[in-house]
C-alpha cells in the first residue's frame, strides 16, 4: 500500500512537471477543450436523463389516460348490450313463444296444426331479432333458446363465416345455460375460445316466466368482434400504441388476428406480475395495463420504445453533434486566442532576453490596449528608465516586472471562463425542445388574448376563433365525451364585443356540466339577434342545477354594481367565471344588460348573455 502511494505521488509530480513545460498556447487549447467536453458531457447527461424520465412519465400518463378511456368505453359497451337485452325481453312475444313451445318436440309425429302454431308464434320474434341486428351494428346475431334445445335465431347479414345456429352446439348451450342461471337474470358474458384466442363473444341472459318465475329459456346476443375492435381502436390515439384485450382467463379477445405469438407470451407474463406497467428491454417495448372489473377483462397497451424515445434519440444525436462541433470551434478559437495572447508574450520575452544580454535600447511594438498592451507599454517605459539605472537596480526592476506579468496573466483566466460559459449558453439555446404541438399553440393564443395584448374589443369572428381553440384543448381531455355546436348569425361576423366574453361561459359549461356526466354531453353556442339585443346563448346537456341554486345565482347576477361589490365583500362564495362576464357586460354596456341562467337538474343548463344590438363596433357607454 505504501509503495502504491509513493508511485502515485511520483506520477503526479511528473505530470505537474510535464504540464508546466507545455507551451501556453497548447495549455489554453487543452483547458478550453477539457472544459467544453466536461460541461457538454455533464449537460448532455443531465438533459438526456431528465428528458428520458419526462418522456417516460408522459408516455405512462398518456397511456393510462388512453386505457382509462377504453375501459370506460368497453364498460359502456357492456351496458348498451345489457340495455339491448332488456329491450328485447320487454317484448311479450318472447314469452308467448317459449310458453307455447314448452314441452314441444319437433318430429314426424307432431300434428301439422301444432307445428304451424309454433312457427306462427315465432314470426314476431324473428322480426324483432332481425330489426335489432339491422339497427345495432355492434350486434352480430340474436338467438332465443328454450329448455328443450329449440333455437330461434336472427338472420345474419354481416357476411360472417359461421351462423349462430352452427355455433350453439349442445356443449356450448349447456355452458351458456349454466352461466346464465348462475347470474339469476342478470346479463353474463360467455366467451368461445380456441387455443387461447376468443373466436366468439356472447352476452347471455336467462328468461323467467312472468307468472311463476320459472326458467323458460335463454336469450343469446352474439357481439360483432370486428365492431368492438374498431370501437376500441377509435380511442387509441395513435402514438405507437398496440392495444390488446384479454379475458380473465388469459384468452385474447382483441385484436382478432395478426398477433405475434411472442407478443402474446410477453403480455401473459406481464399479466401474471400484477403490476401497472413494465419495460421489456428484450422486445424494446413498454407494457401497461388497465383492469375492467365489471367484465373481468384487462386492456394491455404495448408501446415500442423506439417510437416513445424517437425525440430523445434525436436529442442524443444533436448533443453528440454539438459536442463535436463545439470541440472543433473551441479548438479553432483556442488556436486564434493562443496566438493572439502568446504572440505579445513572445515579443516581451524576446525583449527581456535582449535586455538580459545587455542590450539597453529595447522597444516592444504595442498594437493593443488590453492587459498585454499595458504590459508592453510598461516594459518599454521600464526599458527606457533602466538605461539610467545601475545593473543591480535594473535586475531588481526586471524581477518585479516579471512578477507583475505573472500576476496579470493569472487575471486572464476569468476572461477565458466567461468565453467558455458564453459558448455553453449558445449550445443550450441550440438544444431546443421538440416541435410545438397544436395544443400549445391554441393555449398560447388564449393566453395572448387573456393578458390584454391588442385591443380590448374584438370581432365576433375573432372571439369564435378563441372558442374553437379552447374547445380543441378540452377535446384533448374529454375526447368523444364532448360534442360542440356553434351557430352564429352571419350578420354578426364583424360585430365587436369585449375580448374573451364567451370563453368563460363555455368553460363553465364544461367544468360544471359536461365534466359531471359520465357519458359526456353536448355544448351548443348560439349568437342571434332579437329586437333590440344581441343574445349569446351557451347550452350544455350536463348535470344541471337545483331550482333554488339557479334562483340564487340569477339574483346575484341581477344586482347593480354597488350591491354586487358590497355583497362580494361580505360573502366570499361566488361563481368567478359567470360573475366576471356579467359584471363586464354591465360595466361596458349598462346595468340593463347582463346574464341570466336557466337550468333543470339532471337535464341541462342554459346561460344567456344580452348585449345591445344598436351599438356598433362595441362602442362603450359614457359612464365606463
C-alpha positions in Angstrom: 0.0 0.0 0.0 2.8 2.4 0.9 4.7 1.6 -2.4 1.4 2.3 -4.3 1.1 5.7 -2.6 4.7 6.6 -3.5 4.1 5.6 -7.1 1.0 7.7 -7.4 2.8 10.7 -5.8 5.7 10.4 -8.1 3.4 10.1 -11.1 1.5 13.2 -10.0 4.8 15.2 -9.6 5.9 14.0 -13.0 2.6 15.1 -14.6 2.7 18.5 -13.0 6.3 19.0 -14.1 5.5 18.0 -17.6 2.4 20.2 -17.6 4.4 23.2 -16.6 6.6 22.7 -19.5 3.8 22.7 -22.1 3.6 25.8 -24.2 1.0 28.3 -23.1 -0.9 28.1 -26.4 -1.3 24.3 -26.0 -2.3 24.8 -22.4 -5.1 27.2 -23.4 -6.4 24.9 -26.1 -6.2 21.9 -23.8 -8.0 23.8 -21.0 -10.8 25.0 -23.3 -11.3 21.6 -24.8 -11.4 20.0 -21.4 -14.0 22.5 -20.2 -16.1 22.1 -23.3 -16.0 18.3 -23.2 -16.6 18.2 -19.4 -19.5 20.7 -19.5 -21.0 19.2 -22.6 -20.9 15.7 -21.1 -22.4 16.9 -17.9 -25.2 18.9 -19.6 -25.8 16.2 -22.1 -26.1 13.5 -19.4 -28.4 15.5 -17.2 -30.5 16.7 -20.2 -30.7 13.2 -21.6 -31.7 11.6 -18.2 -34.2 14.4 -17.5 -35.7 14.1 -21.0 -35.9 10.3 -20.8 -37.7 10.5 -17.5 -40.0 13.2 -18.7 -40.9 11.3 -21.9 -41.3 8.0 -20.0 -43.6 9.7 -17.4 -45.5 11.4 -20.3 -45.9 8.1 -22.1 -47.1 6.4 -18.9 -49.6 9.2 -18.1 -50.8 9.3 -21.7 -51.2 5.5 -21.9 -53.0 5.5 -18.6 -55.5 8.1 -19.9 -56.0 6.2 -23.2 -56.6 2.9 -21.3 -59.0 4.6 -18.9 -61.0 5.9 -21.8 -61.0 2.5 -23.4 -62.1 0.9 -20.1 -65.0 3.3 -19.8 -65.9 2.7 -23.5 -65.9 -1.1 -23.0 -67.9 -0.8 -19.8 -70.3 1.4 -21.7 -70.4 -1.2 -24.5 -71.4 -3.8 -21.9 -74.1 -1.5 -20.5 -75.5 -1.0 -24.0 -75.6 -4.8 -24.6 -77.5 -5.1 -21.3 -79.9 -2.5 -22.3 -80.5 -4.2 -25.7 -81.2 -7.4 -24.0 -83.7 -5.6 -21.7 -85.4 -4.1 -24.7 -85.7 -7.5 -26.4 -87.1 -9.1 -23.3 -89.7 -6.4 -22.9 -91.5 -7.9 -26.0 -94.2 -10.3 -24.8 -93.9 -12.3 -28.0 -90.7 -13.8 -26.5 -92.6 -15.3 -23.6 -95.5 -16.5 -25.8 -93.2 -18.5 -28.0 -91.4 -20.1 -25.0 -94.6 -20.9 -23.2 -96.3 -22.2 -26.3 -93.3 -24.4 -27.1 -93.0 -25.7 -23.6 -92.7 -29.5 -24.0 -92.8 -29.3 -27.8 -90.6 -31.8 -29.5 -90.3 -31.5 -33.3 -90.5 -34.8 -35.1 -92.7 -36.5 -37.7 -95.4 -37.3 -35.2 -96.2 -33.7 -34.5 -99.6 -32.5 -35.5 -99.3 -30.2 -38.6 -101.5 -27.7 -36.8 -99.3 -27.7 -33.7 -96.2 -27.2 -35.8 -97.9 -24.4 -37.7 -98.9 -22.7 -34.4 -95.3 -22.9 -33.1 -93.8 -21.3 -36.2 -96.6 -18.7 -36.5 -96.0 -17.6 -32.9 -92.2 -17.3 -33.7 -92.6 -14.9 -36.6 -92.8 -11.7 -34.5 -89.7 -12.9 -32.6 -87.8 -13.4 -35.9 -88.9 -9.9 -37.0 -87.8 -8.4 -33.7 -84.3 -10.1 -33.9 -83.8 -9.1 -37.5 -84.7 -5.5 -36.7 -82.4 -5.5 -33.8 -79.3 -6.6 -35.7 -80.1 -4.2 -38.5 -80.3 -1.2 -36.1 -77.4 -2.2 -33.8 -74.1 -2.5 -35.7 -72.4 -3.9 -32.6 -74.7 -7.0 -32.6 -73.8 -9.9 -34.9 -76.8 -12.2 -34.2 -79.5 -12.8 -31.7 -80.9 -16.2 -30.7 -83.6 -17.5 -28.4 -83.2 -20.9 -26.8 -85.8 -22.9 -24.8 -85.2 -25.6 -22.2 -85.6 -28.3 -24.9 -82.9 -27.1 -27.2 -85.0 -25.3 -29.8 -83.2 -22.3 -31.3 -84.9 -19.2 -32.8 -82.1 -17.2 -34.4 -82.0 -14.0 -36.4 -80.7 -13.7 -40.0 -77.0 -12.9 -40.3 -76.4 -10.3 -42.9 -72.9 -9.4 -41.8 -71.2 -12.0 -44.1 -69.6 -13.9 -41.3 -68.2 -17.4 -41.8 -70.4 -19.1 -39.2 -74.1 -18.6 -38.5 -75.1 -18.5 -34.9 -77.0 -21.8 -35.3 -73.8 -23.6 -36.1 -72.1 -22.1 -33.0 -74.7 -23.0 -30.5 -73.7 -26.6 -30.1 -75.0 -28.8 -27.2 -71.8 -28.3 -25.3 -71.8 -24.5 -25.8 -75.5 -24.1 -24.9 -75.0 -26.2 -21.8 -72.2 -23.9 -20.7 -74.3 -20.8 -21.5 -77.3 -22.1 -19.6 -75.2 -22.8 -16.5 -73.6 -19.4 -16.7 -76.9 -17.5 -17.3 -78.7 -19.4 -14.4 -75.8 -18.5 -12.0 -76.4 -14.8 -12.7 -80.1 -15.1 -11.8 -81.5 -13.0 -14.6 -78.5 -10.6 -14.9 -76.5 -10.5 -18.1 -73.4 -12.7 -18.4 -70.5 -12.7 -20.8 -69.7 -16.1 -22.5 -66.5 -16.5 -24.5 -66.0 -19.2 -27.0 -62.2 -19.6 -27.3 -59.8 -21.9 -29.0 -56.1 -22.1 -28.3 -56.1 -19.0 -26.2 -57.9 -16.9 -28.8 -61.6 -15.8 -28.4 -63.4 -16.7 -31.5 -66.9 -15.6 -30.5 -68.3 -13.3 -27.8 -71.8 -13.8 -26.5 -74.0 -11.9 -24.0 -76.4 -14.4 -22.4 -79.4 -13.9 -20.1 -81.9 -16.4 -18.6 -85.6 -15.8 -19.2 -88.1 -16.3 -16.5 -91.8 -16.9 -16.6 -93.9 -13.8 -15.8 -96.3 -16.0 -13.8 -94.3 -18.4 -11.7 -90.7 -17.1 -12.3 -89.6 -20.4 -13.7 -86.9 -20.6 -16.3 -88.4 -20.6 -19.8 -85.2 -20.3 -21.8 -82.3 -18.1 -22.6 -81.5 -15.0 -24.7 -78.2 -15.1 -26.6 -76.7 -11.9 -28.2 -73.6 -12.5 -30.4 -71.3 -9.5 -30.4 -69.6 -8.3 -33.5 -65.9 -8.6 -32.6 -64.9 -6.5 -35.6 -67.1 -3.7 -34.4 -65.7 -4.0 -30.9 -62.1 -3.9 -32.3 -62.8 -0.7 -34.3 -64.7 0.8 -31.4 -61.7 0.3 -29.1 -59.2 1.4 -31.7 -61.0 4.7 -32.1 -59.8 5.7 -28.7 -56.2 4.5 -29.1 -55.0 8.0 -30.1 -52.0 6.8 -32.2 -48.6 7.4 -30.6 -47.5 3.8 -31.4 -50.0 2.0 -29.2 -50.7 -1.7 -29.7 -53.9 -2.5 -27.8 -54.7 -6.0 -26.6 -57.8 -7.0 -24.7 -57.7 -10.1 -22.5 -60.3 -12.1 -20.7 -60.0 -13.1 -17.0 -58.6 -16.5 -18.0 -55.9 -15.0 -20.2 -57.7 -15.5 -23.5 -57.0 -12.9 -26.2 -60.2 -11.1 -27.2 -58.7 -8.3 -29.4 -57.1 -8.0 -31.8 -58.9 -10.8 -33.7 -55.9 -11.6 -35.9 -52.3 -10.8 -36.8 -50.8 -11.1 -33.3 -47.3 -12.5 -32.9 -47.0 -15.4 -30.5 -44.1 -13.8 -28.7 -46.2 -10.7 -28.0 -49.0 -12.9 -26.5 -46.4 -14.7 -24.4 -45.0 -11.4 -23.3 -48.4 -10.0 -22.4 -49.4 -13.1 -20.4 -46.1 -12.9 -18.4 -46.9 -9.2 -17.7 -50.5 -10.0 -16.6 -49.1 -12.6 -14.1 -47.0 -9.9 -12.5 -50.0 -7.8 -11.5 -48.0 -4.5 -11.9 -49.4 -1.4 -13.7 -46.6 -1.1 -16.2 -43.2 -2.6 -17.1 -40.5 -2.0 -19.7 -39.4 -5.1 -21.6 -35.9 -4.3 -22.9 -35.7 -7.6 -24.7 -38.6 -6.7 -27.0 -37.9 -3.0 -26.7 -41.4 -2.2 -25.5 -43.3 -0.7 -22.6 -46.4 -2.6 -21.4 -49.2 -1.0 -19.4 -52.5 -2.5 -18.1 -56.0 -1.3 -17.1 -58.4 -3.7 -15.5 -62.2 -3.7 -16.2 -63.7 -5.2 -13.0 -67.2 -5.2 -14.3 -66.3 -7.7 -17.0 -63.1 -9.3 -15.5 -61.2 -8.2 -18.6 -57.8 -6.4 -18.9 -56.6 -4.0 -21.5 -52.9 -4.1 -22.3 -51.1 -1.3 -24.1 -47.8 -2.1 -25.8 -45.7 0.9 -26.8 -42.5 0.5 -28.8 -39.6 2.2 -27.1 -38.2 3.3 -30.5 -41.4 5.3 -31.0 -41.6 6.6 -27.5 -38.0 7.8 -27.4 -37.7 8.9 -31.0 -37.4 12.5 -29.9 -34.8 11.7 -27.2 -32.8 9.8 -29.7 -32.8 12.8 -31.9 -31.7 14.9 -28.9 -28.9 12.5 -28.3 -27.7 12.8 -31.8 -27.9 16.6 -31.6 -25.9 16.6 -28.4 -23.2 14.5 -29.9 -23.1 16.7 -33.0 -23.0 19.8 -30.8 -20.2 18.3 -28.7 -18.1 17.6 -31.8 -18.9 21.0 -33.3 -18.1 22.7 -30.1 -14.8 20.9 -29.7 -13.9 21.9 -33.3 -14.9 25.5 -32.8 -13.2 25.7 -29.4 -10.0 24.3 -30.9 -10.1 26.9 -33.7 -10.9 29.6 -31.2 -8.2 28.3 -28.8 -5.6 28.5 -31.6 -6.6 32.0 -32.5 -6.7 33.2 -28.9 -3.5 31.3 -28.1 -1.7 33.0 -31.0 -3.2 36.4 -30.0 -2.1 36.0 -26.4 1.2 34.2 -26.9 2.5 36.5 -29.7 2.8 39.6 -27.4 4.2 37.4 -24.7 6.9 36.1 -27.1 7.8 39.6 -28.1 8.0 40.6 -24.4 10.1 37.6 -23.7 12.4 38.4 -26.6 12.8 41.9 -25.5 13.6 40.8 -21.9 16.1 38.4 -23.3 17.8 41.2 -25.2 17.8 43.3 -22.0 19.3 40.4 -20.1 22.0 40.0 -22.6 23.0 43.6 -22.0 21.1 45.5 -24.8 19.9 48.7 -23.4 17.8 50.2 -26.2 14.9 47.8 -26.3 11.4 48.7 -27.5 8.4 46.4 -27.9 5.8 47.2 -30.6 2.4 47.9 -28.9 -0.8 47.4 -31.0 -3.4 46.7 -28.3 -5.0 48.3 -25.3 -5.6 45.2 -23.1 -3.5 43.8 -20.3 -0.8 42.6 -22.7 -0.7 46.1 -24.3 -0.4 47.6 -20.9 2.5 45.2 -20.1 4.2 46.1 -23.3 3.9 49.8 -22.7 5.1 49.3 -19.2 8.0 47.3 -20.3 9.0 49.9 -22.9 8.9 52.5 -20.1 10.9 50.3 -17.9 13.5 49.7 -20.6 13.9 53.4 -21.1 14.3 54.0 -17.4 16.7 51.2 -17.0 19.2 53.0 -19.1 19.9 55.4 -16.2 19.9 52.7 -13.5 22.7 50.6 -12.4 22.8 46.9 -13.2 21.6 45.8 -9.8 18.6 48.2 -9.8 17.8 47.1 -13.4 17.8 43.5 -12.3 15.6 44.3 -9.4 13.1 46.2 -11.6 13.1 43.4 -14.1 12.3 40.8 -11.5 9.5 43.0 -10.2 8.1 43.5 -13.7 8.3 39.8 -14.3 6.2 39.2 -11.2 3.7 41.7 -12.3 3.5 40.0 -15.7 2.7 36.6 -14.0 0.0 38.3 -11.8 -1.6 39.9 -14.9 -1.5 36.6 -16.8 -3.5 35.0 -13.9 -6.2 37.6 -14.4 -6.8 36.4 -17.9 -8.5 33.1 -16.7 -11.9 34.8 -15.9 -12.0 36.1 -19.4 -11.5 32.6 -20.8 -14.1 31.2 -18.4 -16.6 33.9 -19.5 -16.0 33.0 -23.2 -16.4 29.3 -22.3 -19.7 29.9 -20.5 -20.9 32.0 -23.4 -20.2 29.0 -25.7 -22.1 26.7 -23.3 -25.0 29.2 -23.3 -25.0 29.2 -27.1 -25.1 25.4 -27.0 -28.1 25.5 -24.6 -30.0 27.8 -26.9 -29.4 25.5 -29.8 -30.6 22.5 -27.7 -34.3 23.2 -28.2 -37.3 21.1 -27.1 -39.4 19.0 -29.7 -41.9 20.7 -32.0 -44.6 22.8 -30.5 -48.0 21.0 -30.7 -51.3 22.4 -31.8 -52.5 22.3 -28.2 -49.7 24.7 -27.0 -50.4 27.0 -30.0 -54.0 27.2 -29.0 -53.2 27.7 -25.4 -50.8 30.5 -26.4 -53.4 32.2 -28.4 -55.9 32.2 -25.5 -53.2 33.4 -23.1 -52.3 36.1 -25.6 -55.9 37.3 -25.5 -56.1 37.0 -21.7 -53.0 39.2 -20.9 -54.5 42.1 -22.8 -52.4 42.2 -25.9 -54.1 44.2 -28.6 -57.5 46.0 -28.5 -59.9 45.4 -25.6 -62.7 44.6 -28.0 -62.6 42.2 -30.9 -65.0 40.9 -33.6 -67.4 38.1 -33.0 -65.5 36.0 -35.6 -62.2 36.5 -33.7 -63.9 35.6 -30.4 -65.2 32.4 -32.0 -61.7 31.6 -33.1 -60.7 31.7 -29.4 -63.7 29.5 -28.5 -62.7 26.9 -31.1 -59.1 26.8 -29.8 -60.4 26.4 -26.3 -62.8 23.6 -27.4 -59.8 21.9 -29.2 -57.9 21.9 -25.9 -60.9 20.5 -24.0 -61.4 17.7 -26.6 -57.8 16.6 -25.9 -59.1 15.8 -22.4 -62.7 14.6 -22.9 -62.4 13.1 -26.4 -65.8 11.8 -27.7 -67.5 12.7 -24.4 -67.6 16.4 -25.5 -69.6 17.4 -28.5 -69.9 21.0 -29.6 -72.0 23.1 -32.0 -71.5 26.7 -32.9 -74.2 28.7 -34.6 -73.7 32.4 -35.3 -75.8 34.8 -37.4 -73.8 35.8 -40.4 -74.7 39.4 -39.9 -72.8 39.3 -36.5 -69.4 38.4 -38.0 -68.0 42.0 -37.7 -69.9 42.9 -34.6 -67.4 43.9 -31.9 -67.6 42.6 -28.3 -65.3 42.7 -25.3 -62.5 40.2 -25.6 -62.9 36.7 -24.0 -66.6 37.3 -23.3 -67.9 33.9 -24.4 -64.9 31.6 -23.4 -65.6 31.7 -19.6 -69.2 30.7 -20.3 -68.1 27.7 -22.4 -65.5 26.8 -19.7 -68.2 27.0 -17.1 -70.4 24.6 -19.2 -67.5 22.1 -19.4 -66.5 22.2 -15.8 -69.9 22.3 -14.1 -72.0 20.5 -16.8 -70.2 18.0 -19.0 -67.4 17.1 -16.6 -70.0 15.7 -14.1 -71.6 13.5 -16.8 -70.1 10.1 -17.2 -71.2 9.9 -20.8 -70.3 13.5 -21.6 -72.8 15.7 -23.4 -73.3 18.5 -25.9 -72.4 22.2 -25.7 -74.2 24.4 -28.1 -73.2 28.1 -28.7 -75.8 30.4 -30.4 -75.3 34.0 -31.4 -78.5 35.6 -32.6 -80.3 38.9 -32.9 -83.6 39.7 -31.3 -85.3 43.0 -31.3 -83.0 45.4 -29.5 -80.5 42.9 -28.3 -77.6 40.6 -29.4 -78.1 37.3 -27.5 -75.3 34.9 -26.8 -76.6 31.5 -25.6 -74.4 28.7 -24.2 -76.3 25.5 -23.7 -75.0 22.2 -22.2 -76.7 18.9 -21.7 -74.9 18.4 -18.4 -75.8 17.8 -14.8 -77.9 21.0 -14.4 -78.7 22.7 -11.1 -81.5 22.7 -8.5 -84.1 25.4 -8.8 -83.0 27.2 -5.6 -79.4 27.4 -6.7 -80.5 28.8 -10.1 -82.6 31.5 -8.3 -79.7 32.4 -6.0 -77.3 32.8 -9.0 -79.8 34.9 -11.0 -80.4 37.1 -8.0 -76.7 37.8 -7.7 -76.3 38.4 -11.4 -79.2 40.9 -11.5 -77.6 43.1 -8.7 -76.4 46.6 -9.6 -72.7 47.3 -9.2 -72.9 48.9 -5.7 -74.9 46.0 -4.2 -72.8 43.4 -6.0 -69.4 44.6 -4.7 -70.9 45.1 -1.2 -72.2 41.5 -1.3 -68.9 40.3 -2.7 -67.0 41.7 0.3 -69.5 40.1 2.7 -69.8 36.7 1.0 -66.8 35.1 -0.5 -68.7 32.3 -2.2 -69.3 33.2 -5.8 -69.1 31.9 -9.4 -66.0 33.7 -10.7 -66.5 33.0 -14.4 -70.2 33.9 -14.7 -70.0 36.9 -12.4 -66.9 38.2 -14.2 -68.6 38.1 -17.6 -71.8 39.5 -16.2 -70.0 42.4 -14.5 -68.0 43.2 -17.6 -71.2 43.4 -19.7 -72.9 45.7 -17.2 -69.8 48.0 -16.8 -69.4 48.1 -20.6 -72.9 48.5 -21.8 -75.1 49.4 -18.8 -76.9 47.8 -15.9 -79.9 46.8 -18.1 -77.7 44.2 -19.8 -76.1 41.0 -18.4 -76.5 37.3 -17.9 -79.4 35.1 -16.9 -79.5 31.3 -16.3 -82.0 28.6 -16.9 -81.4 25.0 -15.7 -83.0 21.8 -14.9 -81.3 19.4 -12.6 -80.1 16.3 -14.4 -81.0 17.7 -17.8 -79.4 20.9 -19.0 -78.1 24.4 -18.2 -78.6 27.5 -20.5 -76.7 30.7 -19.9 -77.9 33.7 -21.9 -75.9 36.9 -22.3 -77.7 40.0 -23.5 -75.9 42.9 -25.3 -77.3 45.9 -27.1 -77.9 45.4 -30.8 -77.8 49.1 -31.7 -74.2 49.8 -30.5 -71.8 49.5 -33.4 -68.2 48.4 -33.1 -68.5 47.6 -29.4 -68.7 51.4 -28.5 -68.6 51.8 -24.8 -71.1 53.7 -22.6 -70.2 57.1 -21.3 -70.0 56.0 -17.7 -67.3 53.5 -18.3 
